[in-house]
Amino acid sequence: MDERLADVAQQLLLIERELRVLGLWTPVPPSPVALASAEPFCVDTLEFEEWLQWIFLPRMKVILEEGQPLPAVSGIHPMAEVVYRERPVGGLLAALLEFDRLIANE
C-alpha cells in the first residue's frame, strides 16, 4: 500500500474513533430502505453520523481493500460543518477535513 493510501486508511480509523468518542457510533444498522436512499449523504433517511458509519466508512474500506481508485474529490467536511454547526465535534470535523485534503492530494 502506498503512503497516500495508508494515510487515507489511517484517517478512516480516526473518523471512526471520533464517532465513537462522541457517542455517535451505534451497533444497530439502519433499515435496508434507509440505506438505499439515492439522496446525497442519504439526507432523507439517515443522520449524517449514520451515513458516515454505515455508508461512507464501509465503502471506503472496500475501495482500499480492492485497490480501486480513490475518489477524485470529497466534500464531506463542508457537509459536516453544516450538520454540526451547533454541536461540539471539533475532532470529527478535523478528521473529515484531513480526509478531504488527502483525497484532493494536497
C-alpha positions as CSV (number, residue, x, y, z in Angstrom):
1,M,0.0,0.0,0.0
2,D,1.5,3.3,-1.0
3,E,1.9,6.2,1.5
4,R,-1.2,8.1,0.4
5,L,-3.4,5.0,0.7
6,A,-2.0,4.3,4.1
7,D,-2.7,7.8,5.2
8,V,-6.3,7.6,3.9
9,A,-6.8,4.2,5.8
10,Q,-5.4,5.8,9.0
11,Q,-7.8,8.8,8.6
12,L,-10.7,6.5,8.2
13,L,-9.8,4.9,11.6
14,L,-9.6,8.4,13.1
15,I,-13.0,9.2,11.8
16,E,-14.4,6.0,13.3
17,R,-12.7,6.8,16.6
18,E,-14.1,10.3,16.7
19,L,-17.6,9.0,16.1
20,R,-17.2,6.5,19.0
21,V,-15.7,9.1,21.4
22,L,-18.6,11.5,20.6
23,G,-21.2,8.7,21.3
24,L,-22.3,8.9,17.6
25,W,-21.5,5.2,16.8
26,T,-24.4,2.8,17.0
27,P,-24.4,-1.0,17.0
28,V,-27.7,-1.2,15.2
29,P,-27.7,-0.7,11.5
30,P,-30.4,1.4,9.8
31,S,-33.1,-0.4,7.8
32,P,-32.2,-1.5,4.3
33,V,-34.7,1.1,3.0
34,A,-32.9,3.9,4.8
35,L,-29.6,2.6,3.4
36,A,-30.9,2.6,-0.1
37,S,-31.6,6.3,-0.3
38,A,-30.5,8.0,-3.6
39,E,-30.1,11.4,-2.0
40,P,-26.5,12.7,-1.3
41,F,-25.4,11.6,2.2
42,C,-28.8,9.9,2.5
43,V,-30.1,13.1,4.0
44,D,-33.7,12.0,3.6
45,T,-33.3,8.7,5.6
46,L,-30.1,8.9,7.8
47,E,-28.5,11.1,10.3
48,F,-25.1,12.3,9.0
49,E,-23.2,10.2,11.5
50,E,-25.2,7.1,10.4
51,W,-24.2,7.8,6.8
52,L,-20.6,8.1,7.9
53,Q,-20.8,4.8,9.8
54,W,-22.9,2.7,7.5
55,I,-22.3,4.0,4.0
56,F,-19.1,6.1,3.8
57,L,-16.7,4.1,6.0
58,P,-17.6,0.6,4.6
59,R,-17.5,2.0,1.0
60,M,-14.0,3.5,1.6
61,K,-12.8,0.2,3.2
62,V,-13.9,-1.7,0.1
63,I,-12.1,0.8,-2.2
64,L,-8.9,0.4,-0.2
65,E,-9.1,-3.4,0.1
66,E,-9.8,-3.9,-3.6
67,G,-7.3,-1.4,-4.8
68,Q,-9.9,0.7,-6.6
69,P,-9.1,4.3,-7.4
70,L,-9.8,6.8,-4.7
71,P,-12.5,9.4,-5.4
72,A,-11.2,12.4,-7.2
73,V,-12.8,14.8,-4.7
74,S,-14.5,14.7,-1.4
75,G,-16.9,17.3,0.1
76,I,-17.6,15.6,3.4
77,H,-16.1,18.3,5.6
78,P,-18.4,21.1,4.4
79,M,-21.4,18.9,4.9
80,A,-20.3,18.1,8.4
81,E,-19.8,21.8,9.2
82,V,-23.4,22.4,8.3
83,V,-24.8,19.4,10.2
84,Y,-22.7,20.0,13.3
85,R,-22.7,23.8,13.3
86,E,-24.2,23.9,16.8
87,R,-22.5,20.8,18.3
88,P,-19.0,20.5,19.7
89,V,-17.5,17.9,17.4
90,G,-14.2,19.5,16.6
91,G,-12.2,16.3,16.5
92,L,-14.6,14.8,14.0
93,L,-14.5,17.9,11.8
94,A,-10.7,18.0,11.9
95,A,-10.6,14.3,10.8
96,L,-13.0,14.9,8.0
97,L,-11.1,18.0,6.8
98,E,-7.9,15.9,6.7
99,F,-9.7,13.2,4.8
100,D,-10.9,15.7,2.2
101,R,-7.3,17.1,2.0
102,L,-5.9,13.6,1.4
103,I,-8.4,12.8,-1.3
104,A,-7.6,16.1,-3.0
105,N,-4.0,15.0,-2.7
106,E,-3.0,18.4,-1.3
